[in-house]
């Protein structure tokens, strides 16, 4: 029989924070409930890598003291969240899942961690990811091993923010903080049955310096965005409102309003179930159709369109730019990844030659031109509905097995890749279950109109429901 504390981890983040603010529960009780849940299920899924139980309980005690003193409570008071192993929590190693960085203790919170903490949320642990975020899509690290999909342990949970998706899906945390440069939040959200937001480039402040004061190159600066995962769209909205803003540590962050002006008339939604015409699994096509029906019933002007702009060209330019930026450091990084861990990137490096200086200048111009094409498309259709991944969850490590597997996974994530490339927001939302696995879709919007993506996703969730939290299924014998 479960005791009352077991029920606390099942609540939404909004419900948890409201209960703490009212004094219905203490923040300590809330943290203890999640620590017990982690002890119960993490051995099965291996999503939480560094449990911060004592630190979290101390933070919860401070929250309870502030409430007892009548101090104002934040919108996420007492809510526990996980943080990807690549994002700094003050006083805790930021390991990147590699033995080399096991003791790389962070001197300060990364900006998104600091913003969540300022809103009252409490980091409860780091979460697993592929080694150095580079070993593939599947969440497997040199330091912590494999993370299992709680729906089916023979399928990948996705990545690279797979640890956060699994932690949220199984009730080990109410929120997760991942990052995304081509699907790393949205794909594990789809594979694990939760919601995830990749914001516009410049919406959330971040600091993606790995070692020392040097920043990464322009492609990494522009493509990588931090983003939250949650079980419900309402909780995703809460995290979005907290994370949006500026910070002197990130000159990229734009002081754009979190909510824009309503558009006149029904909002037009373009529907593309098979971006680029490269094929889509029937269950994913059905998920897109189901979400389209939900949006039409909610009053959206839903229209199937032939395709998204310049997808294959965008994928080619994305690959050339990232390989060119990465090539000088590849020999050293390859050593850190180790035997086998280097296969995913090595296949890209072998396939795509770095650009010359002249070619690079032309690629940068093409990048801007593709962004313009997408801005014009989204001017006509303010929202786009499509898949985050064009297949159900695949086998763990498929993308690193051989070239065919890598190309299959690269094709599956193509809409995530191109939307990261053009810097617009994408929100993954569940749509149901097919053959025992969660299904979902992606809502893409105009730059800095995450609010429109959230509203559309809320309409989908309102009709189709929430899939998690769940108990993980054991690995078949």
C-alpha positions as CSV (number, residue, x, y, z in Angstrom):
1,X,0.0,0.0,0.0
2,X,1.3,3.5,-0.9
3,X,1.3,6.2,1.7
4,X,0.2,9.7,1.2
5,X,3.7,11.0,0.4
6,X,3.8,8.7,-2.6
7,X,1.0,10.8,-4.2
8,X,2.9,14.0,-4.1
9,X,5.2,13.1,-7.0
10,X,2.2,12.4,-9.2
11,X,1.0,16.0,-9.0
12,X,1.8,18.5,-11.7
13,X,4.5,21.1,-11.1
14,X,1.7,23.7,-10.8
15,X,-0.2,21.7,-8.2
16,X,3.0,21.0,-6.3
17,X,4.0,24.7,-6.1
18,X,0.4,25.8,-5.2
19,X,0.3,23.2,-2.4
20,X,3.6,24.4,-1.0
21,X,2.5,28.1,-1.2
22,X,-0.8,27.3,0.6
23,X,1.0,25.3,3.3
24,X,-1.0,22.2,2.4
25,X,2.4,20.3,2.1
26,X,5.9,21.3,3.0
27,X,8.7,21.5,0.5
28,X,10.6,18.9,2.5
29,X,7.7,16.5,2.1
30,X,7.6,17.1,-1.6
31,X,11.4,16.5,-2.0
32,X,11.2,13.4,0.2
33,X,8.4,12.0,-2.0
34,X,10.5,12.4,-5.1
35,X,13.7,11.0,-3.4
36,X,11.7,7.9,-2.5
37,X,10.4,7.7,-6.0
38,X,13.9,7.9,-7.4
39,X,15.0,5.1,-5.1
40,X,12.1,3.0,-6.3
41,X,12.4,3.4,-10.1
42,X,15.8,4.8,-11.0
43,X,17.5,1.4,-10.7
44,X,15.3,0.2,-13.5
45,X,15.8,3.2,-15.9
46,X,19.1,4.8,-14.9
47,X,18.1,8.3,-15.7
48,X,19.2,10.2,-12.6
49,X,23.0,10.1,-12.4
50,X,23.9,12.3,-9.4
51,X,21.2,12.4,-6.8
52,X,21.3,15.6,-4.7
53,X,19.1,14.4,-1.9
54,X,20.7,16.3,0.9
55,X,21.2,19.5,-1.0
56,X,17.6,19.4,-2.2
57,X,16.3,18.8,1.3
58,X,18.3,21.7,2.7
59,X,16.9,23.9,-0.1
60,X,13.4,22.7,0.8
61,X,14.0,23.5,4.4
62,X,14.9,27.1,3.5
63,X,11.7,27.3,1.4
64,X,9.6,26.2,4.3
65,X,11.3,28.7,6.6
66,X,10.6,31.5,4.1
67,X,7.0,30.5,3.8
68,X,6.6,30.3,7.6
69,X,8.0,33.9,7.8
70,X,5.4,35.1,5.4
71,X,7.9,35.8,2.5
72,X,6.5,35.6,-1.0
73,X,6.9,32.2,-2.7
74,X,7.9,31.8,-6.4
75,X,5.8,30.2,-9.1
76,X,7.7,27.0,-8.8
77,X,8.1,26.9,-5.0
78,X,9.5,23.6,-3.9
79,X,9.2,21.9,-7.3
80,X,12.1,19.4,-8.0
81,X,13.8,19.4,-11.4
82,X,16.6,17.4,-13.0
83,X,19.4,19.0,-14.9
84,X,21.3,17.4,-17.9
85,X,24.9,16.4,-17.1
86,X,26.1,19.2,-19.5
87,X,24.5,22.0,-17.6
88,X,26.1,23.5,-14.5
89,X,24.7,23.2,-10.9
90,X,26.8,25.1,-8.4
91,X,29.0,22.8,-6.3
92,X,28.3,19.7,-8.4
93,X,30.4,18.1,-11.1
94,X,29.3,18.8,-14.7
95,X,30.6,15.5,-16.0
96,X,29.3,15.5,-19.6
97,X,29.1,11.7,-18.9
98,X,32.8,11.2,-19.3
99,X,35.4,9.9,-16.9
100,X,37.7,12.8,-17.8
101,X,35.3,15.4,-16.3
102,X,34.1,13.3,-13.3
103,X,35.5,16.0,-10.9
104,X,34.7,19.1,-12.9
105,X,32.8,20.9,-10.1
106,X,30.8,23.9,-11.3
107,X,31.6,27.2,-9.6
108,X,28.1,28.6,-10.3
109,X,24.6,27.7,-11.6
110,X,24.1,27.9,-15.4
111,X,21.7,30.8,-16.2
112,X,18.6,28.5,-16.7
113,X,19.3,26.7,-13.5
114,X,19.7,30.0,-11.7
115,X,16.3,31.2,-13.1
116,X,14.5,28.1,-12.1
117,X,16.0,28.2,-8.6
118,X,15.1,31.9,-8.3
119,X,11.5,30.9,-9.0
120,X,11.6,28.4,-6.1
121,X,12.4,25.2,-8.0
122,X,14.9,22.8,-6.5
123,X,17.5,20.8,-8.4
124,X,17.2,17.2,-7.3
125,X,19.8,15.6,-9.5
126,X,21.8,15.5,-12.7
127,X,20.4,13.4,-15.5
128,X,22.1,11.1,-18.1
129,X,23.0,11.9,-21.7
130,X,25.2,10.5,-24.4
131,X,28.9,11.0,-23.7
132,X,29.9,14.6,-24.4
133,X,26.5,15.0,-26.1
134,X,28.3,13.6,-29.1
135,X,28.1,9.8,-28.9
136,X,24.7,9.6,-30.6
137,X,21.0,10.1,-30.1
138,X,20.6,7.2,-27.6
139,X,21.2,8.2,-23.9
140,X,24.3,6.2,-23.1
141,X,27.4,7.7,-21.4
142,X,30.8,6.4,-20.6
143,X,30.4,7.3,-16.9
144,X,26.8,6.2,-16.2
145,X,25.8,3.6,-18.8
146,X,22.5,3.3,-20.6
147,X,19.2,4.9,-19.8
148,X,16.1,2.8,-20.5
149,X,12.9,3.9,-22.1
150,X,10.2,3.3,-19.3
151,X,7.6,2.2,-21.9
152,X,9.8,-0.5,-23.4
153,X,13.4,-1.1,-22.2
154,X,14.3,-2.5,-25.6
155,X,13.8,0.9,-27.3
156,X,15.8,4.0,-26.8
157,X,14.4,6.9,-24.7
158,X,16.0,9.2,-27.3
159,X,18.4,11.9,-26.6
160,X,20.4,13.7,-26.0
161,X,18.2,14.9,-23.1
162,X,16.9,11.4,-22.6
163,X,17.7,11.3,-18.8
164,X,15.4,14.3,-18.2
165,X,12.6,12.9,-20.3
166,X,12.7,9.6,-18.5
167,X,12.9,11.2,-15.0
168,X,9.9,13.4,-15.8
169,X,7.9,10.5,-17.4
170,X,8.4,8.3,-14.4
171,X,7.7,10.9,-11.7
172,X,11.2,11.2,-10.4
173,X,11.0,15.0,-11.1
174,X,8.3,17.4,-12.1
175,X,10.4,19.2,-14.6
176,X,13.6,18.5,-16.6
177,X,16.1,20.9,-18.0
178,X,17.7,19.7,-21.2
179,X,19.1,21.3,-24.4
180,X,18.4,20.9,-28.1
181,X,20.4,21.6,-31.2
182,X,18.5,19.4,-33.6
183,X,15.9,17.4,-31.5
184,X,17.6,16.7,-28.2
185,X,14.6,17.8,-26.2
186,X,11.8,17.1,-28.6
187,X,12.8,13.5,-29.6
188,X,13.0,12.1,-26.1
189,X,9.8,13.9,-25.3
190,X,8.1,12.0,-28.1
191,X,9.8,8.7,-27.2
192,X,8.9,9.0,-23.5
193,X,5.4,10.5,-23.7
194,X,6.1,13.9,-22.3
195,X,6.1,17.5,-23.5
196,X,9.2,19.4,-24.4
197,X,10.1,22.9,-25.7
198,X,12.9,24.0,-27.9
199,X,12.6,27.8,-27.7
200,X,13.6,30.4,-30.3
201,X,17.3,31.1,-30.6
202,X,17.9,33.9,-28.0
203,X,14.7,33.3,-26.0
204,X,16.4,31.7,-22.9
205,X,19.7,32.9,-21.6
206,X,22.4,30.2,-21.3
207,X,26.1,29.7,-21.1
208,X,27.4,26.8,-23.2
209,X,31.1,27.3,-22.5
210,X,32.5,23.9,-21.5
211,X,36.0,24.7,-20.2
212,X,37.3,28.1,-19.2
213,X,36.3,31.5,-20.7
214,X,36.2,30.6,-24.4
215,X,32.9,30.4,-26.2
216,X,32.2,27.8,-28.9
217,X,32.0,28.8,-32.6
218,X,29.1,30.5,-34.3
219,X,27.2,27.4,-35.3
220,X,27.2,26.1,-31.7
221,X,26.3,29.5,-30.4
222,X,23.3,29.7,-32.7
223,X,22.0,26.1,-32.8
224,X,22.1,25.0,-29.1
225,X,19.2,26.1,-27.0
226,X,18.3,25.0,-23.5
227,X,14.7,23.8,-23.0
228,X,12.4,22.3,-20.4
229,X,10.5,19.0,-20.3
230,X,7.3,18.4,-18.4
231,X,4.4,16.0,-18.2
232,X,1.8,18.7,-19.1
233,X,1.7,21.7,-21.3
234,X,0.6,23.8,-18.4
235,X,3.8,22.9,-16.5
236,X,5.8,23.6,-19.7
237,X,4.2,27.1,-19.8
238,X,5.3,27.7,-16.2
239,X,8.9,26.8,-17.0
240,X,8.8,28.9,-20.2
241,X,7.7,32.0,-18.3
242,X,10.5,31.5,-15.7
243,X,13.2,30.8,-18.2
244,X,12.5,33.6,-20.7
245,X,14.4,36.8,-20.3
246,X,17.9,38.3,-20.4
247,X,21.1,37.8,-18.5
248,X,24.4,39.6,-18.8
249,X,26.2,36.3,-19.1
250,X,24.4,35.7,-22.4
251,X,24.4,38.6,-24.9
252,X,22.4,36.4,-27.3
253,X,19.3,36.6,-25.1
254,X,16.6,38.9,-26.5
255,X,14.2,41.0,-24.3
256,X,11.3,39.9,-26.4
257,X,7.9,39.8,-24.7
258,X,6.9,36.3,-23.5
259,X,3.4,36.7,-25.1
260,X,2.7,38.4,-28.4
261,X,-0.4,40.1,-29.8
262,X,-3.2,37.8,-30.8
263,X,-3.5,37.2,-34.5
264,X,-6.7,38.2,-36.3
265,X,-9.1,35.4,-37.3
266,X,-8.5,31.7,-37.0
267,X,-4.8,30.9,-36.8
268,X,-3.6,29.0,-39.9
269,X,-1.8,25.7,-39.3
270,X,0.3,24.0,-42.0
271,X,0.3,20.3,-41.7
272,X,3.3,18.3,-43.1
273,X,3.3,14.7,-41.9
274,X,6.3,13.6,-44.1
275,X,8.8,16.5,-44.3
276,X,10.9,16.3,-47.5
277,X,8.9,13.2,-48.7
278,X,11.5,10.8,-47.2
279,X,8.9,8.5,-45.6
280,X,7.0,8.4,-42.3
281,X,5.8,5.5,-40.1
282,X,2.0,4.9,-40.2
283,X,1.7,5.5,-36.4
284,X,3.5,8.9,-36.7
285,X,1.3,9.9,-39.7
286,X,-1.8,8.9,-37.6
287,X,-0.5,11.0,-34.7
288,X,-0.2,14.1,-36.9
289,X,-3.7,13.5,-38.3
290,X,-5.1,13.1,-34.8
291,X,-3.4,16.3,-33.6
292,X,-4.7,18.1,-36.8
293,X,-8.3,17.1,-35.9
294,X,-7.8,18.3,-32.4
295,X,-6.6,21.7,-33.6
296,X,-9.5,21.9,-36.2
297,X,-12.0,21.2,-33.4
298,X,-10.4,24.0,-31.3
299,X,-11.0,26.5,-34.1
300,X,-7.7,26.5,-35.9
301,X,-7.6,26.8,-39.7
302,X,-5.8,23.5,-40.4
303,X,-4.4,23.0,-44.0
304,X,-2.3,20.3,-45.4
305,X,0.6,21.8,-47.5
306,X,3.0,20.1,-49.9
307,X,6.1,20.5,-47.8
308,X,8.3,22.8,-45.6
309,X,10.8,25.1,-47.2
310,X,14.1,23.9,-48.5
311,X,14.5,20.9,-46.1
312,X,17.2,18.9,-47.9
313,X,19.2,22.0,-48.6
314,X,19.0,23.1,-45.0
315,X,20.1,19.7,-43.8
316,X,23.2,19.8,-46.1
317,X,24.2,23.3,-45.0
318,X,23.7,22.3,-41.3
319,X,26.0,19.4,-41.8
320,X,28.7,21.4,-43.6
321,X,28.7,24.2,-41.1
322,X,28.8,22.0,-38.0
323,X,31.5,19.7,-39.4
324,X,33.6,22.7,-40.4
325,X,33.4,24.2,-37.0
326,X,34.1,20.9,-35.3
327,X,37.0,19.6,-37.5
328,X,39.9,21.3,-35.7
329,X,39.0,19.9,-32.3
330,X,37.9,16.4,-33.6
331,X,41.2,14.6,-32.9
332,X,41.2,15.6,-29.2
333,X,37.5,15.1,-28.8
334,X,37.7,11.7,-30.4
335,X,40.1,10.6,-27.7
336,X,37.6,11.7,-25.0
337,X,34.8,9.8,-26.6
338,X,36.8,6.6,-26.7
339,X,36.5,3.5,-28.8
340,X,32.9,3.1,-30.0
341,X,31.7,6.4,-28.6
342,X,33.3,8.2,-31.5
343,X,31.4,6.3,-34.2
344,X,28.4,8.7,-34.5
345,X,30.5,11.8,-35.2
346,X,33.2,9.9,-37.1
347,X,30.6,8.8,-39.7
348,X,29.6,12.5,-40.2
349,X,33.2,13.6,-40.5
350,X,33.9,10.9,-43.1
351,X,30.8,11.8,-45.1
352,X,31.1,15.6,-45.0
353,X,34.3,17.5,-45.8
354,X,35.0,20.7,-43.9
355,X,34.4,23.9,-46.0
356,X,37.1,26.1,-47.2
357,X,37.0,29.8,-46.1
358,X,35.4,30.8,-49.4
359,X,32.8,28.0,-49.1
360,X,32.1,28.9,-45.5
361,X,31.2,32.5,-46.4
362,X,28.8,31.2,-49.0
363,X,27.3,28.7,-46.5
364,X,26.7,31.5,-44.0
365,X,24.8,33.5,-46.7
366,X,22.8,30.4,-47.6
367,X,21.9,29.9,-43.9
368,X,20.4,33.4,-43.8
369,X,18.6,32.8,-47.1
370,X,17.0,29.6,-45.7
371,X,16.0,31.5,-42.6
372,X,14.3,34.0,-44.8
373,X,12.4,31.3,-46.7
374,X,11.1,29.9,-43.4
375,X,10.1,33.4,-42.1
376,X,8.1,33.9,-45.3
377,X,6.5,30.4,-44.9
378,X,5.6,31.1,-41.2
379,X,4.2,34.5,-42.2
380,X,1.7,32.7,-44.3
381,X,1.2,29.8,-41.8
382,X,2.0,31.0,-38.2
383,X,2.1,27.4,-37.0
384,X,3.4,24.2,-38.5
385,X,2.3,20.7,-37.4
386,X,4.5,17.7,-38.0
387,X,6.5,15.0,-36.4
388,X,9.5,15.3,-34.0
389,X,10.7,12.0,-35.3
390,X,9.2,10.1,-38.2
391,X,9.3,6.7,-36.5
392,X,8.4,5.1,-33.2
393,X,11.3,4.8,-30.7
394,X,14.1,2.8,-32.4
395,X,16.7,0.4,-31.0
396,X,19.2,1.8,-28.6
397,X,22.3,3.0,-30.5
398,X,21.0,2.4,-34.0
399,X,22.5,5.7,-35.1
400,X,26.0,4.5,-34.2
401,X,25.8,1.0,-35.4
402,X,26.5,1.6,-39.1
403,X,26.0,4.1,-41.9
404,X,22.5,2.9,-42.7
405,X,21.4,3.3,-39.1
406,X,22.9,6.7,-38.9
407,X,21.2,7.8,-42.0
408,X,17.9,6.4,-40.8
409,X,18.0,8.3,-37.5
410,X,19.2,11.4,-39.3
411,X,16.2,11.2,-41.6
412,X,13.8,10.6,-38.7
413,X,14.8,13.7,-36.9
414,X,14.9,16.0,-40.0
415,X,12.2,18.4,-39.0
416,X,13.8,18.9,-35.6
417,X,17.2,19.6,-37.3
418,X,15.9,22.1,-39.8
419,X,13.8,24.0,-37.2
420,X,16.9,24.3,-35.0
421,X,18.8,25.5,-38.0
422,X,16.4,28.4,-38.7
423,X,16.1,29.2,-35.0
424,X,12.3,29.0,-34.6
425,X,10.5,27.4,-31.6
426,X,9.3,23.8,-31.6
427,X,7.2,22.1,-29.0
428,X,6.7,18.3,-28.7
429,X,3.4,17.2,-27.3
430,X,2.0,13.6,-26.8
431,X,-1.0,12.4,-28.8
432,X,-1.5,8.8,-27.4
433,X,-0.2,5.3,-27.5
434,X,0.3,2.9,-30.4
435,X,1.5,-0.7,-29.9
436,X,2.5,0.1,-26.4
437,X,4.7,3.1,-27.2
438,X,3.8,6.8,-26.9
439,X,3.1,8.9,-30.0
440,X,3.4,12.6,-30.4
441,X,3.8,15.6,-32.7
442,X,5.7,18.9,-33.0
443,X,4.2,22.3,-33.1
444,X,6.6,24.8,-34.8
445,X,5.9,28.6,-34.7
446,X,7.3,32.0,-35.7
447,X,10.4,33.2,-34.0
448,X,9.6,34.4,-30.4
449,X,6.0,33.1,-30.6
450,X,6.4,30.2,-28.2
451,X,3.1,31.4,-26.7
452,X,1.3,30.3,-29.9
453,X,3.0,26.9,-29.8
454,X,1.9,26.5,-26.2
455,X,-1.7,27.5,-26.9
456,X,-1.9,25.0,-29.8
457,X,-0.3,22.2,-27.8
458,X,-2.8,22.9,-24.9
459,X,-5.6,22.4,-27.4
460,X,-4.1,19.0,-28.4
461,X,-3.5,18.0,-24.8
462,X,-7.0,19.1,-23.8
463,X,-8.5,16.7,-26.3
464,X,-6.0,13.8,-26.1
465,X,-4.9,13.9,-22.5
466,X,-1.7,13.4,-20.6
467,X,0.2,10.1,-20.7
468,X,2.5,10.2,-17.7
469,X,3.7,9.6,-15.0
470,X,4.1,5.9,-15.5
471,X,5.8,3.0,-13.7
472,X,8.7,1.7,-15.9
473,X,8.1,-1.7,-17.5
474,X,10.9,-4.2,-16.7
475,X,13.2,-5.5,-19.4
476,X,11.7,-8.7,-21.0
477,X,13.4,-11.9,-19.8
